[in-house]
Amino acid sequence: MTAFHAIALPPGYRVADVLAFHGRDPERVAEQVDADGLRKGVLLGGVPTLLDIRFGDGAAHCRVTFDGPVTPDVQARMHDALLNVLGLRIDPAAFGAFVQDDPWLGPVVARQPGLRIVQSATIFEALTWAIIGQQINLTFAIALRRTLIQIAGRAHSSGLWCYPEAPDVARLDIGELTSRKFSNAKAETILRVARMVVDGSLVLERHAGVEDISGSASAEVSETLLAIKGIGPWTVNYVLLRGYGYPDCSLEGDVAVRAALHKLSGSAARPTVAEAERMLARYAPHRTMAAAYLWASLADTSPAEEQA
């Protein structure tokens, strides 16, 4: 089955950032990017799904092809996935106004207005990607992500691989991961969260929309994830950012965020995690966008490539 959707894009929408984020794997296993759009494979409700998005005339023209039955649940997951991969969860305008006179990020925003947080297609993808990326460089993390897709995902009829869901990952044996350069701790954590999702002890759902993932709701998500062995504050905030689209994630544990704070503040040394937390507090309740602009500040061009 094929479905067509046209999603209107806001003025100043930065197509290049979205393409850069989804085009980081040079082997193009699950995402393929070209000059005017992208193709991404993802499992949605067990159905291999191809998101083919073309940009033009102020809109994202989406052709979605399903290799299986399309239930209302799958349709809802598809809609969520499109909003996520297009970075349409958080409107950057509020942050731009908030930091207009800020000496650190005000000039960065002025030079690069309209930067958006591009998300993973699903919360499970964001969570597993965050675990994969713990304490390793981006190139190695992308290689491990590719491995997970190839051993747990499924191929779409188009030939593109689909990012797996929890049941697909839960079926793996730990040796299938550790024999492919996953550390024991990383492999155990990925399998643990996948099996918790399958048995219902971990629920990864966005209930009424990103506007409700705030305050007590985000605290509940954080508490649930922090109780899982192998998951710490950086991973939780990353999942809130890339998975839920929560607008106030404080990524003081991120090395690139601390490097950017060091550069912009002119401090004598790179701030510690505790110092970075205090520095980021000035941007609440917009710390997610602050992280995006801190990443962008480290690059002279292609700011989206700095986003982990």
VOSETI-523942 format. One record per residue (C-alpha): residue number from 1; chain; z, x, y. Coordinates in Angstrom, 1 decimal. Each point is the difference from the previous one (the first is absolute). Layout:
<sites>
<site k="NUM" c="A" zz="Z" xx="X" yy="Y"/>
...
</sites>
This chain:
<sites>
<site k="1" c="A" zz="0.0" xx="0.0" yy="0.0"/>
<site k="2" c="A" zz="-0.7" xx="1.2" yy="3.5"/>
<site k="3" c="A" zz="1.7" xx="-1.2" yy="3.2"/>
<site k="4" c="A" zz="-1.1" xx="0.7" yy="3.6"/>
<site k="5" c="A" zz="2.4" xx="0.2" yy="3.0"/>
<site k="6" c="A" zz="-0.5" xx="1.0" yy="3.6"/>
<site k="7" c="A" zz="3.1" xx="1.2" yy="1.8"/>
<site k="8" c="A" zz="-0.1" xx="0.3" yy="3.8"/>
<site k="9" c="A" zz="1.2" xx="3.4" yy="1.2"/>
<site k="10" c="A" zz="1.9" xx="0.5" yy="3.3"/>
<site k="11" c="A" zz="-1.6" xx="1.7" yy="3.0"/>
<site k="12" c="A" zz="0.1" xx="3.8" yy="-0.3"/>
<site k="13" c="A" zz="0.5" xx="-0.1" yy="-3.8"/>
<site k="14" c="A" zz="-0.3" xx="3.6" yy="-1.3"/>
<site k="15" c="A" zz="-2.3" xx="-0.2" yy="-3.0"/>
<site k="16" c="A" zz="-0.1" xx="3.8" yy="-0.4"/>
<site k="17" c="A" zz="3.8" xx="0.1" yy="-0.7"/>
<site k="18" c="A" zz="-0.3" xx="-2.5" yy="-2.8"/>
<site k="19" c="A" zz="-2.9" xx="1.8" yy="-1.6"/>
<site k="20" c="A" zz="1.9" xx="3.3" yy="0.3"/>
<site k="21" c="A" zz="3.1" xx="-1.4" yy="-1.7"/>
<site k="22" c="A" zz="-2.0" xx="-1.4" yy="-2.9"/>
<site k="23" c="A" zz="-2.3" xx="2.9" yy="-0.4"/>
<site k="24" c="A" zz="2.5" xx="2.7" yy="-0.8"/>
<site k="25" c="A" zz="-0.8" xx="0.4" yy="-3.7"/>
<site k="26" c="A" zz="-3.1" xx="2.3" yy="-0.2"/>
<site k="27" c="A" zz="-0.8" xx="-1.2" yy="-3.5"/>
<site k="28" c="A" zz="-0.2" xx="-3.6" yy="1.3"/>
<site k="29" c="A" zz="1.5" xx="-1.5" yy="-3.2"/>
<site k="30" c="A" zz="1.4" xx="-3.2" yy="1.4"/>
<site k="31" c="A" zz="-1.1" xx="0.0" yy="3.6"/>
<site k="32" c="A" zz="-3.5" xx="0.8" yy="1.4"/>
<site k="33" c="A" zz="-0.6" xx="0.3" yy="3.7"/>
<site k="34" c="A" zz="-3.3" xx="0.2" yy="1.9"/>
<site k="35" c="A" zz="-1.0" xx="-0.3" yy="3.7"/>
<site k="36" c="A" zz="0.4" xx="-3.7" yy="0.3"/>
<site k="37" c="A" zz="2.6" xx="-1.0" yy="-2.5"/>
<site k="38" c="A" zz="2.0" xx="0.6" yy="-3.2"/>
<site k="39" c="A" zz="0.3" xx="-1.2" yy="-3.6"/>
<site k="40" c="A" zz="3.3" xx="-0.1" yy="-1.7"/>
<site k="41" c="A" zz="1.0" xx="-0.9" yy="-3.6"/>
<site k="42" c="A" zz="3.3" xx="-1.6" yy="-0.7"/>
<site k="43" c="A" zz="1.6" xx="-2.1" yy="-2.7"/>
<site k="44" c="A" zz="1.2" xx="-3.4" yy="1.4"/>
<site k="45" c="A" zz="1.9" xx="-2.2" yy="-2.4"/>
<site k="46" c="A" zz="-1.6" xx="1.9" yy="-2.9"/>
<site k="47" c="A" zz="-3.5" xx="-0.5" yy="1.3"/>
<site k="48" c="A" zz="-2.2" xx="3.0" yy="0.8"/>
<site k="49" c="A" zz="-1.0" xx="-0.6" yy="3.6"/>
<site k="50" c="A" zz="-2.5" xx="1.8" yy="2.3"/>
<site k="51" c="A" zz="0.6" xx="-0.3" yy="3.8"/>
<site k="52" c="A" zz="-3.2" xx="0.9" yy="1.7"/>
<site k="53" c="A" zz="0.5" xx="0.0" yy="3.8"/>
<site k="54" c="A" zz="-2.7" xx="0.5" yy="2.6"/>
<site k="55" c="A" zz="0.8" xx="0.3" yy="3.7"/>
<site k="56" c="A" zz="-2.3" xx="-1.5" yy="2.7"/>
<site k="57" c="A" zz="-0.1" xx="-2.5" yy="2.9"/>
<site k="58" c="A" zz="3.7" xx="0.2" yy="0.5"/>
<site k="59" c="A" zz="0.9" xx="-1.1" yy="-3.5"/>
<site k="60" c="A" zz="0.7" xx="1.3" yy="-3.5"/>
<site k="61" c="A" zz="-2.5" xx="-1.6" yy="-2.3"/>
<site k="62" c="A" zz="1.7" xx="-0.1" yy="-3.4"/>
<site k="63" c="A" zz="-1.8" xx="-0.5" yy="-3.3"/>
<site k="64" c="A" zz="2.6" xx="-0.3" yy="-2.8"/>
<site k="65" c="A" zz="-1.2" xx="0.2" yy="-3.6"/>
<site k="66" c="A" zz="2.4" xx="-1.0" yy="-2.8"/>
<site k="67" c="A" zz="-0.5" xx="0.9" yy="-3.7"/>
<site k="68" c="A" zz="2.0" xx="-3.0" yy="-1.2"/>
<site k="69" c="A" zz="1.4" xx="-3.4" yy="0.8"/>
<site k="70" c="A" zz="1.0" xx="-0.6" yy="3.6"/>
<site k="71" c="A" zz="3.3" xx="-2.0" yy="0.2"/>
<site k="72" c="A" zz="1.7" xx="-0.9" yy="3.2"/>
<site k="73" c="A" zz="2.4" xx="2.9" yy="-0.6"/>
<site k="74" c="A" zz="-2.9" xx="2.4" yy="-0.2"/>
<site k="75" c="A" zz="-1.5" xx="-1.4" yy="3.2"/>
<site k="76" c="A" zz="3.3" xx="0.4" yy="1.8"/>
<site k="77" c="A" zz="0.2" xx="3.6" yy="-1.2"/>
<site k="78" c="A" zz="-3.5" xx="0.7" yy="1.1"/>
<site k="79" c="A" zz="0.7" xx="-1.3" yy="3.6"/>
<site k="80" c="A" zz="3.1" xx="2.2" yy="0.1"/>
<site k="81" c="A" zz="-1.9" xx="3.0" yy="-1.2"/>
<site k="82" c="A" zz="-2.7" xx="-0.4" yy="2.7"/>
<site k="83" c="A" zz="2.5" xx="-0.3" yy="2.8"/>
<site k="84" c="A" zz="1.8" xx="3.1" yy="-1.4"/>
<site k="85" c="A" zz="-3.0" xx="2.3" yy="-0.4"/>
<site k="86" c="A" zz="-1.3" xx="-1.0" yy="3.5"/>
<site k="87" c="A" zz="3.3" xx="0.8" yy="1.6"/>
<site k="88" c="A" zz="0.4" xx="-3.4" yy="1.6"/>
<site k="89" c="A" zz="3.7" xx="-0.5" yy="-0.7"/>
<site k="90" c="A" zz="1.4" xx="1.6" yy="3.1"/>
<site k="91" c="A" zz="-1.5" xx="-0.5" yy="3.5"/>
<site k="92" c="A" zz="0.3" xx="3.4" yy="1.8"/>
<site k="93" c="A" zz="-0.1" xx="-1.6" yy="3.5"/>
<site k="94" c="A" zz="3.7" xx="-0.6" yy="0.1"/>
<site k="95" c="A" zz="0.8" xx="3.7" yy="-0.7"/>
<site k="96" c="A" zz="-2.6" xx="1.1" yy="2.6"/>
<site k="97" c="A" zz="1.9" xx="-2.0" yy="2.6"/>
<site k="98" c="A" zz="3.4" xx="1.2" yy="-1.3"/>
<site k="99" c="A" zz="-0.8" xx="3.7" yy="0.4"/>
<site k="100" c="A" zz="-2.2" xx="-0.1" yy="3.1"/>
<site k="101" c="A" zz="2.5" xx="2.2" yy="1.9"/>
<site k="102" c="A" zz="1.4" xx="1.9" yy="-3.0"/>
<site k="103" c="A" zz="-0.5" xx="3.8" yy="0.6"/>
<site k="104" c="A" zz="-0.6" xx="0.8" yy="-3.6"/>
<site k="105" c="A" zz="-2.2" xx="-2.8" yy="-1.4"/>
<site k="106" c="A" zz="-1.3" xx="-1.6" yy="3.2"/>
<site k="107" c="A" zz="-2.7" xx="2.6" yy="0.5"/>
<site k="108" c="A" zz="-1.0" xx="-0.1" yy="-3.7"/>
<site k="109" c="A" zz="-0.4" xx="-3.7" yy="0.1"/>
<site k="110" c="A" zz="-2.0" xx="0.2" yy="3.3"/>
<site k="111" c="A" zz="-2.4" xx="2.5" yy="-1.7"/>
<site k="112" c="A" zz="-0.3" xx="-2.0" yy="-3.2"/>
<site k="113" c="A" zz="0.6" xx="-3.7" yy="0.7"/>
<site k="114" c="A" zz="-0.1" xx="-2.6" yy="-2.8"/>
<site k="115" c="A" zz="1.0" xx="2.2" yy="-2.9"/>
<site k="116" c="A" zz="0.9" xx="-2.2" yy="-3.0"/>
<site k="117" c="A" zz="2.1" xx="0.3" yy="-3.2"/>
<site k="118" c="A" zz="-2.4" xx="-0.2" yy="-2.9"/>
<site k="119" c="A" zz="1.8" xx="-1.2" yy="-3.1"/>
<site k="120" c="A" zz="-0.4" xx="0.2" yy="-3.8"/>
<site k="121" c="A" zz="-1.7" xx="-3.0" yy="-1.5"/>
<site k="122" c="A" zz="3.2" xx="-1.1" yy="-1.8"/>
<site k="123" c="A" zz="3.7" xx="0.7" yy="0.3"/>
<site k="124" c="A" zz="-0.1" xx="1.5" yy="-3.6"/>
<site k="125" c="A" zz="-2.7" xx="2.4" yy="1.1"/>
<site k="126" c="A" zz="2.1" xx="1.1" yy="3.0"/>
<site k="127" c="A" zz="3.1" xx="0.5" yy="-2.1"/>
<site k="128" c="A" zz="-1.7" xx="2.1" yy="-2.7"/>
<site k="129" c="A" zz="-1.9" xx="2.0" yy="2.7"/>
<site k="130" c="A" zz="3.3" xx="0.7" yy="1.8"/>
<site k="131" c="A" zz="1.6" xx="1.2" yy="-3.2"/>
<site k="132" c="A" zz="-3.0" xx="2.2" yy="-0.8"/>
<site k="133" c="A" zz="0.1" xx="1.5" yy="3.5"/>
<site k="134" c="A" zz="3.6" xx="1.0" yy="-0.1"/>
<site k="135" c="A" zz="0.4" xx="3.7" yy="1.0"/>
<site k="136" c="A" zz="-3.5" xx="1.1" yy="-0.8"/>
<site k="137" c="A" zz="-3.0" xx="0.6" yy="2.2"/>
<site k="138" c="A" zz="-2.7" xx="-2.6" yy="0.7"/>
<site k="139" c="A" zz="-2.7" xx="1.6" yy="-2.0"/>
<site k="140" c="A" zz="2.1" xx="0.2" yy="-3.1"/>
<site k="141" c="A" zz="1.3" xx="-3.6" yy="0.5"/>
<site k="142" c="A" zz="-3.6" xx="-1.3" yy="0.2"/>
<site k="143" c="A" zz="-0.9" xx="1.8" yy="-3.2"/>
<site k="144" c="A" zz="3.1" xx="-1.6" yy="-1.8"/>
<site k="145" c="A" zz="-0.9" xx="-3.4" yy="1.4"/>
<site k="146" c="A" zz="-3.5" xx="0.4" yy="-1.4"/>
<site k="147" c="A" zz="1.4" xx="0.8" yy="-3.4"/>
<site k="148" c="A" zz="2.2" xx="-3.1" yy="0.0"/>
<site k="149" c="A" zz="-3.0" xx="-2.2" yy="0.9"/>
<site k="150" c="A" zz="-2.1" xx="1.5" yy="-2.8"/>
<site k="151" c="A" zz="2.6" xx="-0.3" yy="-2.7"/>
<site k="152" c="A" zz="1.6" xx="-3.3" yy="0.9"/>
<site k="153" c="A" zz="-2.6" xx="-1.8" yy="2.1"/>
<site k="154" c="A" zz="-3.2" xx="-1.8" yy="-1.2"/>
<site k="155" c="A" zz="-3.6" xx="0.4" yy="1.0"/>
<site k="156" c="A" zz="-1.6" xx="-2.8" yy="2.0"/>
<site k="157" c="A" zz="-3.5" xx="-1.1" yy="-1.1"/>
<site k="158" c="A" zz="-1.3" xx="1.9" yy="3.1"/>
<site k="159" c="A" zz="1.2" xx="3.2" yy="-1.5"/>
<site k="160" c="A" zz="2.8" xx="0.6" yy="2.4"/>
<site k="161" c="A" zz="3.5" xx="0.4" yy="-1.4"/>
<site k="162" c="A" zz="2.7" xx="-2.5" yy="0.9"/>
<site k="163" c="A" zz="3.5" xx="1.0" yy="1.1"/>
<site k="164" c="A" zz="2.4" xx="-1.1" yy="-2.8"/>
<site k="165" c="A" zz="2.7" xx="-2.6" yy="0.2"/>
<site k="166" c="A" zz="3.5" xx="0.3" yy="-1.5"/>
<site k="167" c="A" zz="-0.8" xx="-1.3" yy="-3.6"/>
<site k="168" c="A" zz="-2.8" xx="2.6" yy="-0.2"/>
<site k="169" c="A" zz="2.3" xx="2.9" yy="1.0"/>
<site k="170" c="A" zz="2.9" xx="-1.3" yy="-2.1"/>
<site k="171" c="A" zz="-2.0" xx="0.4" yy="-3.2"/>
<site k="172" c="A" zz="-0.3" xx="3.7" yy="0.5"/>
<site k="173" c="A" zz="1.9" xx="2.6" yy="-1.9"/>
<site k="174" c="A" zz="1.7" xx="2.6" yy="2.1"/>
<site k="175" c="A" zz="-2.0" xx="2.7" yy="-1.7"/>
<site k="176" c="A" zz="-3.2" xx="-1.4" yy="1.3"/>
<site k="177" c="A" zz="1.3" xx="0.8" yy="3.5"/>
<site k="178" c="A" zz="1.8" xx="3.3" yy="-0.5"/>
<site k="179" c="A" zz="-2.9" xx="1.4" yy="-1.9"/>
<site k="180" c="A" zz="-2.1" xx="-0.6" yy="3.1"/>
<site k="181" c="A" zz="2.2" xx="1.9" yy="2.5"/>
<site k="182" c="A" zz="2.5" xx="-2.7" yy="0.8"/>
<site k="183" c="A" zz="3.6" xx="1.3" yy="0.1"/>
<site k="184" c="A" zz="2.4" xx="-1.6" yy="-2.4"/>
<site k="185" c="A" zz="2.0" xx="-1.5" yy="2.9"/>
<site k="186" c="A" zz="-3.1" xx="-1.4" yy="1.7"/>
<site k="187" c="A" zz="-1.4" xx="-1.4" yy="-3.3"/>
<site k="188" c="A" zz="3.4" xx="-1.6" yy="-0.9"/>
<site k="189" c="A" zz="0.3" xx="-1.7" yy="3.4"/>
<site k="190" c="A" zz="-3.5" xx="-1.4" yy="-0.1"/>
<site k="191" c="A" zz="0.5" xx="-1.4" yy="-3.5"/>
<site k="192" c="A" zz="3.4" xx="-1.3" yy="1.0"/>
<site k="193" c="A" zz="-1.2" xx="-2.0" yy="2.9"/>
<site k="194" c="A" zz="-3.0" xx="-1.3" yy="-1.9"/>
<site k="195" c="A" zz="2.2" xx="-1.2" yy="-2.9"/>
<site k="196" c="A" zz="2.5" xx="-1.6" yy="2.5"/>
<site k="197" c="A" zz="-2.8" xx="-2.0" yy="1.6"/>
<site k="198" c="A" zz="-1.2" xx="-1.1" yy="-3.5"/>
<site k="199" c="A" zz="3.5" xx="-1.1" yy="-1.1"/>
<site k="200" c="A" zz="0.7" xx="-1.7" yy="3.3"/>
<site k="201" c="A" zz="2.9" xx="2.2" yy="1.2"/>
<site k="202" c="A" zz="-2.1" xx="1.2" yy="2.9"/>
<site k="203" c="A" zz="-2.1" xx="-2.5" yy="2.0"/>
<site k="204" c="A" zz="-2.6" xx="1.5" yy="2.3"/>
<site k="205" c="A" zz="-1.3" xx="-3.0" yy="2.1"/>
<site k="206" c="A" zz="-0.5" xx="-0.7" yy="3.6"/>
<site k="207" c="A" zz="1.4" xx="-3.5" yy="0.4"/>
<site k="208" c="A" zz="-1.0" xx="-1.7" yy="3.2"/>
<site k="209" c="A" zz="-1.7" xx="2.9" yy="1.8"/>
<site k="210" c="A" zz="0.8" xx="3.2" yy="1.7"/>
<site k="211" c="A" zz="1.8" xx="-1.6" yy="2.9"/>
<site k="212" c="A" zz="2.7" xx="-1.0" yy="-2.5"/>
<site k="213" c="A" zz="0.4" xx="3.5" yy="-1.4"/>
<site k="214" c="A" zz="2.5" xx="0.9" yy="2.6"/>
<site k="215" c="A" zz="3.8" xx="0.1" yy="0.5"/>
<site k="216" c="A" zz="1.7" xx="-1.2" yy="-3.2"/>
<site k="217" c="A" zz="-3.2" xx="-0.3" yy="-1.9"/>
<site k="218" c="A" zz="-0.9" xx="3.7" yy="0.4"/>
<site k="219" c="A" zz="3.6" xx="1.0" yy="-0.7"/>
<site k="220" c="A" zz="-0.2" xx="-2.0" yy="-3.3"/>
<site k="221" c="A" zz="-3.2" xx="1.8" yy="-1.0"/>
<site k="222" c="A" zz="1.5" xx="3.4" yy="1.0"/>
<site k="223" c="A" zz="3.2" xx="-0.7" yy="-2.0"/>
<site k="224" c="A" zz="-1.9" xx="-1.0" yy="-3.1"/>
<site k="225" c="A" zz="-2.3" xx="3.0" yy="0.0"/>
<site k="226" c="A" zz="2.8" xx="2.5" yy="0.8"/>
<site k="227" c="A" zz="1.8" xx="-1.1" yy="-3.0"/>
<site k="228" c="A" zz="-2.8" xx="1.2" yy="-2.2"/>
<site k="229" c="A" zz="0.4" xx="3.6" yy="-1.3"/>
<site k="230" c="A" zz="-2.6" xx="2.3" yy="1.5"/>
<site k="231" c="A" zz="-0.5" xx="-2.0" yy="3.2"/>
<site k="232" c="A" zz="1.5" xx="1.2" yy="3.3"/>
<site k="233" c="A" zz="-0.1" xx="-1.0" yy="3.7"/>
<site k="234" c="A" zz="-3.4" xx="1.6" yy="0.7"/>
<site k="235" c="A" zz="-1.6" xx="-1.9" yy="-2.9"/>
<site k="236" c="A" zz="1.5" xx="-3.2" yy="1.0"/>
<site k="237" c="A" zz="-1.2" xx="0.3" yy="3.6"/>
<site k="238" c="A" zz="-3.4" xx="1.0" yy="-1.1"/>
<site k="239" c="A" zz="-0.2" xx="-3.1" yy="-2.3"/>
<site k="240" c="A" zz="1.2" xx="-2.3" yy="2.9"/>
<site k="241" c="A" zz="-2.8" xx="1.6" yy="2.2"/>
<site k="242" c="A" zz="-2.9" xx="0.2" yy="-2.4"/>
<site k="243" c="A" zz="0.9" xx="-2.9" yy="-2.3"/>
<site k="244" c="A" zz="1.7" xx="-2.6" yy="2.1"/>
<site k="245" c="A" zz="-1.2" xx="0.8" yy="3.4"/>
<site k="246" c="A" zz="3.5" xx="0.1" yy="1.4"/>
<site k="247" c="A" zz="-0.1" xx="1.0" yy="3.7"/>
<site k="248" c="A" zz="3.1" xx="2.0" yy="0.3"/>
<site k="249" c="A" zz="0.0" xx="2.7" yy="-2.7"/>
<site k="250" c="A" zz="1.9" xx="3.2" yy="1.0"/>
<site k="251" c="A" zz="-1.7" xx="3.0" yy="-1.8"/>
<site k="252" c="A" zz="2.3" xx="2.7" yy="1.1"/>
<site k="253" c="A" zz="-0.3" xx="1.5" yy="-3.5"/>
<site k="254" c="A" zz="-3.7" xx="0.5" yy="0.4"/>
<site k="255" c="A" zz="-0.9" xx="3.7" yy="0.6"/>
<site k="256" c="A" zz="-3.0" xx="-0.8" yy="2.2"/>
<site k="257" c="A" zz="2.0" xx="-2.4" yy="2.1"/>
<site k="258" c="A" zz="2.6" xx="2.7" yy="0.6"/>
<site k="259" c="A" zz="-2.7" xx="2.5" yy="0.8"/>
<site k="260" c="A" zz="-1.5" xx="-2.4" yy="2.6"/>
<site k="261" c="A" zz="3.4" xx="-0.6" yy="1.6"/>
<site k="262" c="A" zz="0.5" xx="3.7" yy="0.2"/>
<site k="263" c="A" zz="-3.4" xx="0.5" yy="1.7"/>
<site k="264" c="A" zz="0.3" xx="-3.0" yy="2.4"/>
<site k="265" c="A" zz="3.6" xx="0.5" yy="1.0"/>
<site k="266" c="A" zz="-0.3" xx="3.8" yy="0.5"/>
<site k="267" c="A" zz="3.2" xx="0.6" yy="-1.9"/>
<site k="268" c="A" zz="0.9" xx="3.5" yy="-1.1"/>
<site k="269" c="A" zz="-0.2" xx="-0.8" yy="-3.7"/>
<site k="270" c="A" zz="-1.3" xx="-2.7" yy="-2.2"/>
<site k="271" c="A" zz="2.6" xx="-2.8" yy="0.0"/>
<site k="272" c="A" zz="2.1" xx="-0.7" yy="-3.1"/>
<site k="273" c="A" zz="-0.2" xx="-3.3" yy="-1.7"/>
<site k="274" c="A" zz="3.1" xx="-1.2" yy="1.9"/>
<site k="275" c="A" zz="-1.3" xx="1.2" yy="3.3"/>
<site k="276" c="A" zz="-3.4" xx="-1.6" yy="-0.6"/>
<site k="277" c="A" zz="1.7" xx="-3.3" yy="-0.8"/>
<site k="278" c="A" zz="1.8" xx="0.1" yy="3.4"/>
<site k="279" c="A" zz="-3.3" xx="0.9" yy="1.7"/>
<site k="280" c="A" zz="-1.9" xx="-2.8" yy="-1.7"/>
<site k="281" c="A" zz="2.7" xx="-2.6" yy="1.0"/>
<site k="282" c="A" zz="-1.5" xx="-0.2" yy="3.5"/>
<site k="283" c="A" zz="-3.1" xx="-1.7" yy="-1.5"/>
<site k="284" c="A" zz="1.8" xx="-2.8" yy="-1.8"/>
<site k="285" c="A" zz="-1.1" xx="-2.7" yy="-0.8"/>
<site k="286" c="A" zz="-3.5" xx="1.7" yy="-0.1"/>
<site k="287" c="A" zz="0.8" xx="3.1" yy="-2.1"/>
<site k="288" c="A" zz="-2.9" xx="-0.7" yy="-2.4"/>
<site k="289" c="A" zz="-2.6" xx="0.4" yy="2.8"/>
<site k="290" c="A" zz="2.0" xx="3.0" yy="1.3"/>
<site k="291" c="A" zz="-0.5" xx="1.6" yy="-3.4"/>
<site k="292" c="A" zz="-3.8" xx="-0.7" yy="0.1"/>
<site k="293" c="A" zz="-0.3" xx="1.6" yy="3.4"/>
<site k="294" c="A" zz="2.2" xx="2.9" yy="-0.9"/>
<site k="295" c="A" zz="-2.4" xx="0.7" yy="-2.9"/>
<site k="296" c="A" zz="-3.0" xx="-0.4" yy="2.3"/>
<site k="297" c="A" zz="1.5" xx="2.4" yy="2.5"/>
<site k="298" c="A" zz="-0.3" xx="2.8" yy="-2.5"/>
<site k="299" c="A" zz="-3.8" xx="-0.2" yy="-0.1"/>
<site k="300" c="A" zz="-2.5" xx="0.5" yy="2.7"/>
<site k="301" c="A" zz="-2.6" xx="-2.2" yy="-1.8"/>
<site k="302" c="A" zz="0.0" xx="-2.6" yy="-2.8"/>
<site k="303" c="A" zz="3.7" xx="-1.0" yy="0.5"/>
<site k="304" c="A" zz="0.0" xx="-2.4" yy="-3.0"/>
<site k="305" c="A" zz="-0.5" xx="3.0" yy="-2.3"/>
<site k="306" c="A" zz="3.5" xx="1.2" yy="0.8"/>
<site k="307" c="A" zz="1.5" xx="-3.2" yy="-1.4"/>
<site k="308" c="A" zz="1.5" xx="0.7" yy="-3.4"/>
</sites>
